[in-house]
Each structure stands twice: as structure tokens, then as C-alpha cells.
Amino acid sequence: MRLTKSEALEHWRTLDGQGHQLRPTPIPYKHRGSTYGADGLRIEGSRDFIDCVLARVRDLMQCENSETRLALNYQQVEPREGKATTYAGQWVCYVKVHERGSEAQMANAFVGGLRK
């Protein structure tokens, strides 16, 4: 299924952000293979543009906790051989949420208990 541009714009207009809590489904611990289609972000362009978008989804930072972690990759785009359209010097940022393993969860619980 695919929304037409007009359908997508109408849907976007109806989103108010109020009452919606950002709850991405974490990628299972020790997952192997593609994560294409999993909850996540890919933001491309200038650092100013990426930073503006990240500031609007700051709620995702709550996923860096004892049960889940953020897989975060923020890097400059390198020119690709034979690709004249690559925007070399621009940036790309990927954000996905992964489950932490039970060992990390127990270690975080232990360290958290020591801090009290």
C-alpha cells in the first residue's frame, strides 16, 4: 500500500503531536541481518537541517536506558565513485532503538543500585 502525495499531506496535517508518545519497537537483542523497515530515523542534508529535526524528536533520547540503547550514526557523506549526484560534504544521521542484553540490563541495575 502506498499513499499518494495528497493523501500523505492530508494525513500529515491531521497529526498534532499532542497525546502521541514516541514508543519505537526495539530491534531484538543480537538481531542479525537487515533492520530495514524497523522503527527508526534516517535524516539527510546539512548539519543545520539534521540538528533541527533531531531537536524535534528529542523524546527518542529516553530510549537510552537500562533496557534499550540507541544505535546512533551521524557522519559526513563521502563521494561515491561513479555517482555524480552524491552530495559530498553533506551529512546523514541514522537512529534506531535496540534491546539491551540481559547481561547489560543486570549490570545497569547493579550500578544503579550502587548509586542510591
C-alpha positions in Angstrom: 0.0 0.0 0.0 1.2 3.5 -0.8 -0.3 6.9 0.0 -0.5 9.4 -2.8 1.2 12.7 -2.1 -2.1 14.4 -1.4 -3.2 11.6 0.9 0.2 11.8 2.7 -0.1 15.6 3.1 -3.6 15.3 4.4 -2.6 12.7 6.9 0.4 14.8 8.0 -1.9 17.8 8.5 -4.0 15.8 10.9 -1.1 15.0 13.2 -1.0 17.3 16.1 1.7 15.7 18.2 -0.4 16.0 21.4 -1.2 12.8 23.1 1.2 10.8 21.0 4.2 9.3 22.8 7.2 8.2 20.9 7.4 4.4 21.5 9.6 2.8 19.0 9.7 -1.0 18.9 13.2 -2.1 19.8 15.2 -4.3 17.5 15.7 -7.6 19.3 18.9 -8.3 21.2 21.6 -10.0 19.0 19.5 -9.5 15.8 21.3 -10.4 12.7 20.5 -9.1 9.2 18.7 -6.1 7.8 16.7 -3.8 10.0 15.1 -2.1 7.0 11.5 -1.3 8.0 12.2 -1.3 11.7 11.2 1.8 13.7 14.0 4.4 13.2 15.1 7.6 11.5 17.3 8.5 8.6 17.9 12.2 8.2 20.0 13.6 5.4 21.3 17.0 4.5 23.1 19.9 6.1 24.0 19.6 9.8 21.6 22.5 10.5 18.7 20.6 8.9 19.6 17.4 10.8 20.0 19.2 14.1 16.6 20.9 13.7 14.9 17.5 13.1 16.8 15.9 16.0 15.7 18.7 18.3 12.1 17.9 17.4 12.4 14.2 18.3 14.4 14.6 21.5 11.9 12.2 23.1 13.9 9.4 21.5 16.7 10.0 23.9 14.6 8.3 26.6 15.4 5.0 24.8 19.0 5.2 26.0 18.3 3.4 29.3 18.9 0.2 31.1 16.6 -1.8 28.8 17.2 -0.3 25.4 20.0 1.6 23.7 20.2 4.0 20.8 22.2 3.0 17.7 23.2 6.4 16.5 25.4 7.1 13.5 26.0 10.8 12.5 28.5 11.2 9.7 29.6 13.2 6.8 28.6 11.9 3.3 31.6 10.8 1.3 31.5 11.0 -2.5 30.8 7.7 -4.2 32.7 6.6 -7.2 30.6 7.0 -10.4 27.8 8.9 -8.6 27.8 12.5 -9.7 24.7 13.2 -7.6 26.2 12.3 -4.3 26.1 15.4 -2.0 29.6 15.1 -0.8 30.2 17.2 2.3 26.6 16.9 3.5 25.6 14.7 6.5 23.5 11.7 7.3 22.1 10.6 10.7 20.6 7.2 11.5 18.8 6.4 14.8 17.4 3.0 15.8 16.5 1.5 19.1 17.9 -1.9 20.2 17.1 -4.1 23.1 20.0 -4.5 25.6 21.1 -8.0 26.5 20.2 -9.4 29.9 23.9 -9.0 31.0 23.8 -5.3 30.3 20.4 -4.9 32.0 21.7 -6.7 35.1 24.9 -4.6 35.1 22.9 -1.4 34.7 20.6 -2.5 37.6 23.6 -3.3 39.8 25.3 0.1 39.0 22.1 1.9 39.5 21.7 0.2 42.9 25.2 1.3 43.9 24.3 5.0 43.1 21.4 5.1 45.6 
